[in-house]
Amino acid sequence: MWVGVALVAALLALALMLAKLKSTRMAQVPELPVISQVSAFSLTNQLNQPVTLENLKGRVWVADIIFTSCAGPCPLMTQKMRELQDALPANSAAQLVTLTTDADTDTPAVLLKYAEKFAADAQRWKFLTGDKRVIADLAMDGLKLTAVAKKPEERTDPADLFVHSTILVVVDKQGRLRASFQTQGEMVDWAESKRQLLAAIKKLEQEP
């Protein structure tokens, strides 16, 4: 009898612990205030197709900024975008958007080869190039992503061309920036950041 009581007590304790853990994890879904409004833009993806803000309206999207010849943080960022692509539910309409800082080099053909290297799904993940002014306005004004060209004397090697953000940002269905997540650094727990990022996407997909 006492064994049965102890077992029931243990099961109740386990249920309470799991409920508390679930509640804690739900509480960790980040707040998603409106940070900025993305302005209209027109760029070109890796399939040489035009992509505009209107194309993305009605969908949540995650964006970052890289350049394909980067030997520093860019491959790691792109790998994390790949992980995000793989983690998105099949019924999610969320899109991934990668901007290039190096439009002169990163043509659609170059971006396509880079995208294929990371097994990017072209229906889900867009690599964008085009007019440098348009890219800069979208990145810095709308998405709050930093991208600054390095002076020749500041470069440590031929591929050390830009200083840029290493964050992923989340945009809602109305084209409003709502959150950002760091991808690198000693204090970054990418597994937790990815969990929160996915939770943010799910939360924003439930908005009108």
TIDOLO-881455 format. One record per residue (C-alpha): residue in three letters; x negated, y negated, z negated. Coordinates in pm, whole numbers, padded with zeros to 5 digits, always signed. Example, Ala and Ser with C-alpha at 12.3 -4.5 7.8 and 13.67 -1.06 7.14 Angstrom:
2
ALA-01230+00450-00780/SER-01367+00106-00714/
This chain:
208
MET+00000+00000+00000/TRP-00273-00243-00100/VAL-00457-00162+00222/GLY-00145-00258+00417/VAL-00108-00584+00227/ALA-00474-00667+00282/LEU-00439-00596+00653/VAL-00135-00822+00684/ALA-00317-01095+00492/ALA-00620-01061+00721/LEU-00401-01081+01032/LEU-00223-01390+00897/ALA-00559-01553+00822/LEU-00680-01473+01174/ALA-00361-01616+01327/LEU-00398-01936+01124/MET-00764-01967+01226/LEU-00677-01923+01595/ALA-00393-02175+01567/LYS-00628-02424+01402/LEU-00891-02367+01669/LYS-00631-02418+01945/SER-00508-02736+01776/THR-00865-02864+01743/ARG-00942-02793+02108/MET-00622-02966+02219/ALA-00718-03265+02006/GLN-01047-03282+02191/VAL-00882-03365+02523/PRO-01024-03712+02588/GLU-00819-04028+02592/LEU-00770-04141+02950/PRO-00726-04520+02962/VAL-00719-04701+03295/ILE-01074-04832+03352/SER-01046-04977+03701/GLN-00852-04962+04026/VAL-01030-04817+04328/SER-00995-05044+04630/ALA-00913-04922+04980/PHE-01205-04768+05168/SER-01277-04567+05481/LEU-01574-04331+05499/THR-01667-04012+05687/ASN-01693-03660+05547/GLN-01927-03372+05628/LEU-01692-03254+05903/ASN-01717-03598+06067/GLN-01357-03674+05969/PRO-01237-04007+05828/VAL-01149-04014+05458/THR-00962-04305+05303/LEU-00815-04387+04965/GLU-00473-04311+05111/ASN-00589-03956+05192/LEU-00659-03905+04822/LYS-00347-04074+04685/GLY-00124-03829+04502/ARG-00425-03616+04399/VAL-00658-03630+04103/TRP-01022-03645+04213/VAL-01366-03617+04059/ALA-01655-03814+04209/ASP-02031-03843+04180/ILE-02315-04002+04374/ILE-02631-03832+04502/PHE-02862-03820+04806/THR-02961-03500+04981/SER-03340-03547+04975/CYS-03337-03609+04599/ALA-03561-03367+04411/GLY-03456-03495+04068/PRO-03108-03487+03914/CYS-02907-03451+04236/PRO-02932-03073+04284/LEU-02833-03023+03919/MET-02537-03258+03957/THR-02425-03084+04274/GLN-02456-02745+04106/LYS-02229-02869+03828/MET-01978-02993+04084/ARG-01995-02644+04235/GLU-01920-02497+03891/LEU-01627-02734+03863/GLN-01502-02629+04206/ASP-01514-02265+04099/ALA-01340-02339+03767/LEU-01044-02531+03913/PRO-00721-02330+03914/ALA-00605-02215+04257/ASN-00282-02412+04214/SER-00465-02738+04137/ALA-00460-03002+04411/ALA-00763-03180+04262/GLN-01035-03293+04500/LEU-01410-03334+04456/VAL-01583-03631+04619/THR-01960-03673+04651/LEU-02093-04004+04779/THR-02442-04048+04923/THR-02668-04338+04831/ASP-02872-04277+05148/ALA-02634-04333+05437/ASP-02918-04382+05686/THR-03041-04026+05633/ASP-02729-03848+05513/THR-02528-03822+05832/PRO-02222-03592+05843/ALA-02443-03317+05990/VAL-02697-03350+05707/LEU-02420-03355+05449/LEU-02261-03047+05605/LYS-02584-02850+05572/TYR-02621-02968+05211/ALA-02258-02880+05135/GLU-02302-02532+05279/LYS-02607-02480+05058/PHE-02379-02518+04756/ALA-02090-02320+04907/ALA-01867-02626+04905/ASP-01507-02569+05013/ALA-01447-02844+05269/GLN-01075-02842+05189/ARG-01150-02919+04826/TRP-01487-03098+04825/LYS-01570-03399+05042/PHE-01922-03533+05096/LEU-01890-03893+05214/THR-02116-04123+05413/GLY-02063-04435+05621/ASP-02111-04809+05594/LYS-02355-04885+05310/ARG-02156-05185+05190/VAL-01838-04977+05169/ILE-02020-04703+04976/ALA-02170-04958+04737/ASP-01836-05128+04673/LEU-01661-04796+04612/ALA-01938-04662+04389/MET-02012-04968+04178/ASP-01687-05166+04172/GLY-01429-04888+04180/LEU-01602-04586+04029/LYS-01854-04766+03806/LEU-02139-04555+03944/THR-02484-04713+03958/ALA-02700-04676+04269/VAL-03010-04892+04315/ALA-03280-04846+04578/LYS-03634-04826+04443/LYS-03903-05055+04579/PRO-04182-04868+04761/GLU-04432-04952+04488/GLU-04201-04803+04223/ARG-04166-04462+04388/THR-04347-04163+04241/ASP-04308-03956+04560/PRO-04152-03995+04909/ALA-03817-03858+04788/ASP-03799-04094+04490/LEU-03573-04340+04670/PHE-03293-04437+04430/VAL-03196-04475+04068/HIS-02835-04366+04028/SER-02577-04246+03779/THR-02570-03883+03670/ILE-02207-03888+03560/LEU-01890-03739+03703/VAL-01589-03971+03707/VAL-01221-03883+03724/VAL-00967-04077+03930/ASP-00590-04032+03895/LYS-00320-03991+04159/GLN-00281-04367+04191/GLY-00649-04428+04260/ARG-00734-04550+03910/LEU-01058-04460+03733/ARG-00966-04285+03407/ALA-01271-04109+03260/SER-01642-04032+03297/PHE-01852-03738+03183/GLN-02230-03719+03153/THR-02390-03417+03320/GLN-02749-03433+03195/GLY-02957-03522+02892/GLU-03071-03366+02567/MET-02747-03453+02389/VAL-02518-03327+02666/ASP-02330-03001+02611/TRP-02229-02932+02971/ALA-02002-02639+02878/GLU-01801-02868+02650/SER-01809-03155+02901/LYS-01678-02922+03171/ARG-01400-02801+02940/GLN-01297-03159+02866/LEU-01323-03253+03233/LEU-01093-02968+03333/ALA-00854-03068+03055/ALA-00856-03428+03183/ILE-00778-03311+03536/LYS-00490-03097+03408/LYS-00355-03386+03201/LEU-00370-03631+03493/GLU-00210-03381+03731/GLN+00091-03378+03500/GLU+00132-03755+03536/PRO+00364-03889+03807/
